[in-house]
Amino acid sequence: MQKLKSALLAAVVAAPLALFAATPGVAAAPAHRVASVKLTGYTRVVKGVTHYRSLGAVHATMQILPRRSGQVTVSLQHRSGQKWITDQTATFATTTTGSAWVGLVSGNRKWTYRYVVSTVASPRVATPAFIVD
């Protein structure tokens, strides 16, 4: 884990990274893509912003399709005026079923955060904004 100015991102995975090489005459493995990123453990949603009671309650689950081990990149961002500022980016392996989760270990209360998730050759997917009250 890398500590930054405003937050510490924690990631837990249970499987090694599986790499698939392109071999002539063999069909290439389909590219991974983010199927879903979901915030859980929150207390309420007000005007589209998810609220948590504590830093430890922040939890985002990811499901990558197809369901097999791969690699995912997660960025933690905070809002500054009208812009999103990246605090930290981490790349890690998913489980053998293509799932992973991240949580917020430390950070500033009352700041608006979001996670941005991407995989190789896939569009980025962002969670709804969230605040720790």
C-alpha positions in Angstrom: 0.0 0.0 0.0 1.2 3.5 -0.8 0.4 6.4 1.6 -0.5 9.7 -0.1 -1.3 13.1 1.1 -5.0 12.6 1.5 -5.8 8.9 1.4 -4.6 5.3 1.6 -6.1 2.8 -0.9 -6.3 -0.8 0.2 -6.8 -3.7 -2.2 -7.4 -7.3 -1.5 -7.1 -10.1 -4.1 -6.8 -13.8 -3.8 -5.3 -15.1 -7.1 -2.2 -14.5 -9.2 -2.3 -12.6 -12.4 -2.9 -14.9 -15.5 -1.3 -13.8 -18.7 -2.4 -15.0 -22.0 0.0 -14.8 -24.9 -1.2 -14.4 -28.5 0.0 -17.5 -30.4 -0.3 -17.9 -34.2 -3.2 -20.2 -35.1 -4.7 -20.0 -31.6 -7.7 -17.8 -30.9 -6.7 -14.9 -28.6 -8.3 -14.7 -25.2 -11.0 -12.0 -25.1 -10.0 -8.7 -23.5 -11.0 -8.1 -20.0 -13.5 -5.3 -19.4 -15.1 -3.8 -16.3 -18.6 -5.1 -16.0 -19.5 -3.4 -12.8 -18.2 -1.3 -9.9 -20.5 -1.0 -6.9 -20.2 0.9 -3.6 -21.5 -1.0 -0.6 -21.8 -0.3 3.1 -23.1 3.2 2.9 -25.7 4.8 5.1 -27.6 7.0 2.6 -27.5 8.7 -0.8 -28.3 12.5 -0.9 -28.5 14.2 -4.3 -26.5 11.4 -6.0 -23.7 11.4 -3.4 -23.2 8.3 -1.3 -22.5 8.9 2.4 -20.5 6.7 4.8 -20.2 7.0 8.6 -16.6 5.9 8.8 -13.5 5.4 6.6 -13.5 1.7 7.3 -17.1 1.3 5.9 -16.1 2.5 2.4 -16.1 -0.6 0.1 -16.2 -0.9 -3.7 -16.7 -4.3 -5.3 -15.6 -4.9 -8.9 -16.6 -7.7 -11.3 -14.5 -8.1 -14.5 -15.9 -10.0 -17.4 -15.1 -12.6 -18.7 -14.9 -14.2 -15.2 -11.3 -15.2 -14.8 -8.2 -13.7 -13.3 -6.8 -10.6 -14.8 -5.5 -7.2 -13.9 -7.4 -4.1 -12.8 -6.3 -0.5 -12.3 -8.1 1.6 -9.6 -7.6 5.3 -9.1 -8.9 7.2 -6.0 -9.9 10.7 -6.9 -11.2 13.7 -4.9 -13.2 16.6 -6.1 -11.6 20.1 -6.2 -14.0 22.7 -7.5 -15.3 21.3 -10.8 -12.3 18.9 -11.4 -11.4 15.4 -10.2 -7.9 15.2 -8.8 -6.2 11.7 -8.7 -4.8 11.0 -5.3 -3.6 7.4 -5.9 -3.5 4.8 -8.6 -2.9 1.1 -8.0 -2.8 -1.9 -10.4 -3.4 -5.4 -9.0 -4.6 -8.9 -9.9 -8.2 -10.0 -9.6 -9.4 -13.3 -8.2 -9.9 -16.4 -10.5 -13.5 -15.3 -10.9 -12.6 -11.8 -12.0 -13.6 -10.0 -8.8 -11.8 -7.6 -6.5 -12.6 -5.0 -3.9 -11.0 -1.8 -2.6 -11.6 0.2 0.6 -10.5 3.5 2.1 -8.1 3.1 5.0 -7.4 6.8 5.7 -8.6 10.0 4.2 -10.2 13.3 4.9 -13.7 13.5 6.2 -16.2 15.7 4.2 -14.2 15.4 1.0 -16.0 14.1 -2.1 -14.2 11.0 -3.5 -14.8 8.5 -6.3 -13.0 5.4 -7.6 -12.2 5.1 -11.3 -11.6 1.5 -12.5 -10.1 0.3 -15.8 -8.6 -2.8 -17.4 -6.6 -3.4 -20.5 -8.4 -2.1 -23.6 -11.5 -1.1 -21.7 -13.3 2.2 -21.0 -13.0 3.6 -17.5 -15.8 3.1 -15.1 -16.3 5.5 -12.2 -18.3 4.9 -9.0 -20.8 7.5 -7.8 -19.3 10.2 -5.7 -19.0 9.5 -1.9 -18.3 11.3 1.3 -17.3 10.1 4.7 -19.3 12.1 7.2 
